[in-house]
Amino acid sequence: MSPAFQRLVIGCDGKVTKCCGDSNRMITLGDANETTIADIWKSEKLHKIRLLHQGGRYEEVPTCSLCVINRHNKGDEWNWLFKEH
């Protein structure tokens, strides 16, 4: 399952991003000081990202296109980590 379905990251200032790979905050989903986490989790912005992930279209989300997890996650979840290279 894609990280977009698993977690959010909340900065010390309350800014919410979709994952730890977005440390530069290319995609800010909201501000936890102003919006509930539940509302951010159910937001249209995150929903669109999830739809792209479901379709394997990671490259259409700037930070996701750079993510090593998404480059290797082709339906086998985290198994790629345990394969011999």
JOLINHU-V696834 format. One record per pair of residues at least 12 apart in sequence whose C-alpha atoms are under 6 Angstrom apart, sorted by the first residue. I is the first residue (numbers start at 1). GAP is how many residues later the second one is. Records with the same first field share a line. If there is no record, write none. Layout:
I->GAP + GAP
This chain:
1->76
4->46
14->17 + 18 + 19
15->15 + 16
16->12 + 13 + 14 + 15
17->12
